[in-house]
Structures are given as C-alpha cells and as structure tokens.
Amino acid sequence: MKYRLYIDEVGNPDLGASADPNHRFLSLTGVALDLAYVDTTVFPAIEALKRKFFGSHPDDPVVLHRKELVNKKPPFEALTDTNVETAFNAELLALFQIWDYTVLTVVIDKLEHQQRYRTWRFDPYHYCLTVMVERFVLWLCQRDAQGDVMSESRGGKEDRRLKDSFERVFEQGSDFVPPDQFRARLTSRQLKVKSKANNIAGLQLADLMAHASFRATLARREGRPLPANFGGRIAAILEADKYHRNAAGVIEGWGRKWLP
C-alpha cells in the first residue's frame, strides 16, 4: 500500500497577529488515505455526491469547499432548500463514517509560542508541518508502509517556503524521528502542492474536516464538549475511530497534538 497525507490549514502563520483572538491559532489537519482506495472508493463517491446535489460534470467539476458550502454560495445554492441541505449533510456524514482513513491534527497557540520563545521562534507553519509529517512517518512505520504528502497551494512564495520546509524535514529529521526513518518511509523529498481547483478528492476531504477538527482540538484543550453544530458531528465521527491513537486508544498527543 502507498498512502498519501492530504493537508489543509485553518488560520495563518503570522506571529504579528497572534494577540488577536481571531488569529491566535494555526491548525493543520492531515487525512491519510491509501491511494488505491482513493481511486476505487473515495473519488467516485465524492463525484457521485456532487453530481446528485450540485449537477457536477466531468467537463466542469464542482469542487467542495467548506466556506462556500456553509454560505450556500454558487455552485452550492441548492443548499438554501432545507430539505436538500439535510439530505446532503446526512449523505456526507455517512461517507465520513464508512470511509477508511486516518486523521492527524496539529494546533499551535501562536501567542503562547511567541511568549515562551522570545529569542528562538520556530516558524509556526514549519513547526506544525514538522510535527505533522513526523506523526505521519511514525504511522507509516506501524503499518510497514510508505507514502507521500500533498498540501493545498497557498501561492507562489508560500508554496516555495512549504516545499523548502518539507525538504528540510526530509533531510534533517525531527527531534524524535531520525532522517533515515523519514527517507525510508517517504517516497519523495518533494511536498506535492496542488490547487483544490484540480478536483483532488483528498484535498476536498481535508478541507471539509480541517475546521471541525481544529474546533474539536480547541474544545478538548479547554475542557469543553464538542460544538453542538455540524462541525461537532464531524468531530464526533473523527473521535469515534478516525483519529490516530495509541494502543490504549489515547488520541491526544497522537491524532491531535497541541503546540508549543
């Protein structure tokens, strides 16, 4: 089996905005999928769902994007009908339950990071990416498998920074995983960067789960229950059996990691 980790983000890495409660956190969520399974199961199911509810066509595919879905903006205006929205949500949640995938989420509190490390400050995105890829490599080791990593494009210079960060992790390893282990499990030193407009099923799945997983991670960190909304329902599915966890079933530190 070859796996791919599809990554999406919530927030931004700007430390200058960390004092603003709306920009305090950066979260990366990765969805690990067997590439053959994506081909035979996930992609066809997503396309059928989009065709059923939004009239998606191979020549002009609809690409699922959480913000546009929430706001019911074109091409998702059909969701303004409550009955259609209820049916779509039910089918989407059913797919989230039955599909075979593993979720990893890393959240950094940028304000705490800035206050704790006044002279040494790891770039927040590179810090999160290092921890994310580290956990993916350990997950691959458990399965004696290999894989690669794909992230959504953030634009020219940002994409270059992401690729450089990934290559540094590949070459240098991390504090807990030596570089030879990264090289043994990752099939490419290159981070794959693609736009969601390419209609990549894994990136759409990561986009739909990233915000819900971030909110769940924050809620659990603060000792609160999951949100009583659609995102909370997604998070409940992830907590049931989709987050990576240790042999004792512990999610924190495995499928969800809080930094610093």
C-alpha positions as CSV (number, residue, x, y, z in Angstrom):
1,M,0.0,0.0,0.0
2,K,1.1,3.6,-0.7
3,Y,-0.6,6.3,1.4
4,R,-0.9,10.0,0.8
5,L,-1.4,12.6,3.6
6,Y,-3.6,15.4,2.3
7,I,-3.1,18.6,4.4
8,D,-5.4,21.6,4.9
9,E,-4.9,24.5,7.2
10,V,-7.0,26.8,9.4
11,G,-5.6,30.2,10.4
12,N,-2.2,31.7,9.3
13,P,1.4,31.6,10.5
14,D,1.7,35.3,11.1
15,L,3.1,35.8,14.6
16,G,2.4,39.5,14.4
17,A,-1.3,38.8,14.6
18,S,-1.2,36.3,17.5
19,A,-2.6,38.7,20.1
20,D,-5.8,38.9,18.0
21,P,-8.2,36.2,19.3
22,N,-9.4,35.6,15.8
23,H,-5.8,34.9,14.6
24,R,-4.3,33.3,17.6
25,F,-4.1,29.7,16.4
26,L,-2.8,27.9,13.3
27,S,-4.0,24.4,12.7
28,L,-3.0,21.8,10.2
29,T,-5.2,18.7,9.6
30,G,-3.9,15.8,7.5
31,V,-6.1,13.0,6.2
32,A,-4.1,9.8,5.4
33,L,-5.6,7.6,2.6
34,D,-4.5,4.6,0.7
35,L,-4.1,5.9,-2.9
36,A,-5.7,2.8,-4.4
37,Y,-8.6,3.3,-2.1
38,V,-9.0,6.9,-3.2
39,D,-9.1,5.7,-6.8
40,T,-11.7,2.9,-6.3
41,T,-13.8,4.3,-3.5
42,V,-13.4,7.9,-2.3
43,F,-13.1,9.8,-5.6
44,P,-16.1,8.0,-7.2
45,A,-18.3,8.6,-4.1
46,I,-17.4,12.3,-3.9
47,E,-18.1,12.7,-7.6
48,A,-21.5,10.9,-7.3
49,L,-22.4,13.1,-4.3
50,K,-21.6,16.3,-6.2
51,R,-23.4,15.2,-9.3
52,K,-26.5,14.3,-7.3
53,F,-26.8,17.6,-5.4
54,F,-25.0,20.2,-7.5
55,G,-25.0,18.9,-11.0
56,S,-21.3,18.4,-11.3
57,H,-20.0,17.3,-14.7
58,P,-16.6,15.9,-15.7
59,D,-16.0,18.8,-18.1
60,D,-16.9,21.4,-15.3
61,P,-16.5,19.6,-12.0
62,V,-17.8,21.1,-8.8
63,V,-15.1,21.3,-6.1
64,L,-16.2,21.0,-2.5
65,H,-15.1,23.9,-0.3
66,R,-16.3,24.3,3.2
67,K,-16.7,28.1,3.3
68,E,-18.8,28.2,0.1
69,L,-20.9,25.3,1.3
70,V,-21.6,27.0,4.7
71,N,-22.5,30.2,2.9
72,K,-24.5,28.3,0.2
73,K,-22.8,30.3,-2.5
74,P,-22.8,29.1,-6.1
75,P,-22.5,26.3,-7.1
76,F,-24.0,25.3,-3.7
77,E,-27.1,27.4,-3.8
78,A,-29.3,24.2,-3.8
79,L,-28.5,24.1,0.0
80,T,-30.7,27.1,0.6
81,D,-33.5,24.5,0.4
82,T,-33.6,23.0,4.0
83,N,-34.6,19.6,2.7
84,V,-31.7,19.4,0.3
85,E,-29.3,20.6,2.9
86,T,-30.5,18.0,5.4
87,A,-30.2,15.2,2.8
88,F,-26.7,16.4,1.6
89,N,-25.4,16.6,5.2
90,A,-26.7,13.2,6.0
91,E,-25.1,11.6,3.0
92,L,-21.8,13.4,3.6
93,L,-21.7,12.3,7.3
94,A,-22.5,8.7,6.2
95,L,-19.5,8.7,3.9
96,F,-17.2,10.2,6.6
97,Q,-18.3,7.2,8.8
98,I,-17.8,4.4,6.4
99,W,-14.6,5.5,4.6
100,D,-11.3,4.1,5.7
101,Y,-8.9,7.0,6.6
102,T,-6.8,8.4,9.5
103,V,-6.8,12.0,10.7
104,L,-3.9,13.9,12.3
105,T,-4.3,17.5,13.6
106,V,-1.7,19.8,14.9
107,V,-2.6,23.1,16.5
108,I,-0.2,25.8,17.6
109,D,-1.1,28.6,20.0
110,K,1.0,31.4,18.4
111,L,0.6,33.8,21.3
112,E,2.0,31.2,23.8
113,H,4.7,30.3,21.3
114,Q,5.7,33.9,21.0
115,Q,5.7,34.5,24.7
116,R,7.6,31.3,25.5
117,Y,10.4,31.7,22.9
118,R,11.4,35.3,23.0
119,T,14.8,34.7,21.3
120,W,14.2,31.4,19.4
121,R,11.0,31.2,17.4
122,F,10.3,28.3,15.1
123,D,8.2,29.5,12.2
124,P,4.7,28.3,13.2
125,Y,3.9,26.7,9.9
126,H,7.2,24.9,9.7
127,Y,6.8,23.8,13.3
128,C,3.3,22.4,12.7
129,L,4.4,20.8,9.4
130,T,7.4,19.1,11.1
131,V,5.2,17.6,13.8
132,M,2.6,16.6,11.3
133,V,5.0,14.8,9.0
134,E,6.8,13.2,12.0
135,R,3.5,11.6,13.1
136,F,2.7,10.5,9.6
137,V,6.1,8.8,9.3
138,L,5.5,7.0,12.7
139,W,2.0,6.0,11.5
140,L,3.6,4.5,8.3
141,C,6.2,2.7,10.4
142,Q,3.4,1.0,12.3
143,R,1.9,-0.3,9.0
144,D,5.3,-1.0,7.4
145,A,4.1,1.2,4.6
146,Q,5.3,4.2,2.5
147,G,3.7,7.4,1.5
148,D,4.0,11.0,0.4
149,V,2.4,14.3,1.4
150,M,0.2,16.8,-0.5
151,S,-0.9,20.2,0.6
152,E,-3.2,22.8,-0.9
153,S,-1.4,25.6,-2.8
154,R,-1.1,28.9,-0.9
155,G,0.5,30.8,-3.8
156,G,4.0,31.2,-5.3
157,K,6.3,32.3,-2.5
158,E,4.3,30.5,0.2
159,D,4.4,27.3,-1.8
160,R,8.2,27.6,-2.2
161,R,8.5,28.1,1.6
162,L,6.4,25.0,2.2
163,K,8.4,22.9,-0.1
164,D,11.7,24.1,1.4
165,S,10.4,23.3,4.9
166,F,9.3,19.8,3.9
167,E,12.7,19.1,2.3
168,R,14.5,20.2,5.4
169,V,12.4,17.8,7.5
170,F,13.1,15.0,5.0
171,E,16.8,15.7,5.1
172,Q,17.3,16.5,8.8
173,G,14.6,14.6,10.5
174,S,13.0,15.9,13.7
175,D,13.7,15.8,17.4
176,F,12.1,12.4,17.8
177,V,12.5,10.8,14.4
178,P,15.9,10.4,12.7
179,P,16.3,11.4,9.0
180,D,16.9,7.9,7.8
181,Q,13.4,7.0,9.0
182,F,11.9,9.8,7.1
183,R,13.8,8.7,4.0
184,A,12.7,5.1,4.4
185,R,9.0,5.9,4.7
186,L,8.5,8.9,2.5
187,T,8.7,8.1,-1.2
188,S,9.5,11.7,-2.2
189,R,11.6,14.5,-0.7
190,Q,9.2,16.9,-2.5
191,L,6.0,18.2,-1.0
192,K,3.2,17.9,-3.6
193,V,1.4,21.2,-3.8
194,K,-1.9,21.4,-5.7
195,S,-4.9,23.7,-6.0
196,K,-8.3,22.5,-4.9
197,A,-9.4,23.5,-8.4
198,N,-7.7,20.4,-9.6
199,N,-10.6,18.5,-8.1
200,I,-8.4,16.3,-5.8
201,A,-10.7,14.2,-3.6
202,G,-8.2,14.0,-0.7
203,L,-7.7,17.8,-0.5
204,Q,-11.5,18.3,-0.6
205,L,-11.9,15.8,2.3
206,A,-9.2,17.6,4.3
207,D,-10.9,20.9,3.6
208,L,-14.2,19.7,4.9
209,M,-12.6,18.3,8.1
210,A,-10.0,20.8,9.0
211,H,-12.2,23.4,10.7
212,A,-14.2,20.8,12.6
213,S,-11.0,19.1,13.8
214,F,-9.5,22.4,14.9
215,R,-12.6,23.4,16.9
216,A,-12.7,19.9,18.5
217,T,-9.0,20.1,19.4
218,L,-9.5,23.6,21.0
219,A,-12.6,22.5,22.8
220,R,-10.9,19.4,24.3
221,R,-7.9,21.5,25.3
222,E,-10.2,23.9,27.2
223,G,-12.2,21.0,28.8
224,R,-15.4,21.7,26.8
225,P,-17.7,19.3,24.9
226,L,-17.7,19.2,21.2
227,P,-19.6,22.0,19.5
228,A,-23.4,21.4,19.0
229,N,-23.3,22.0,15.3
230,F,-22.5,20.2,12.0
231,G,-18.8,20.6,12.7
232,G,-19.3,18.9,16.1
233,R,-21.0,16.0,14.3
234,I,-17.9,15.6,12.1
235,A,-15.7,15.8,15.1
236,A,-17.7,13.1,16.8
237,I,-17.1,10.7,13.9
238,L,-13.3,11.5,14.0
239,E,-13.2,10.9,17.7
240,A,-15.1,7.6,17.4
241,D,-12.5,5.9,15.2
242,K,-10.8,8.1,12.7
243,Y,-8.1,10.0,14.7
244,H,-4.8,8.2,15.0
245,R,-4.4,6.9,18.6
246,N,-2.0,4.7,20.6
247,A,-2.7,1.1,21.7
248,A,-4.6,2.3,24.7
249,G,-6.9,4.4,22.5
250,V,-5.5,7.8,23.5
251,I,-5.9,10.5,20.8
252,E,-4.2,13.4,22.5
253,G,-0.5,13.5,21.5
254,W,-1.2,11.0,18.7
255,G,-4.0,12.1,16.4
256,R,-4.2,15.5,17.9
257,K,-1.2,17.5,19.0
258,W,-1.1,20.8,20.8
259,L,1.9,23.1,20.4
260,P,4.1,24.5,21.9
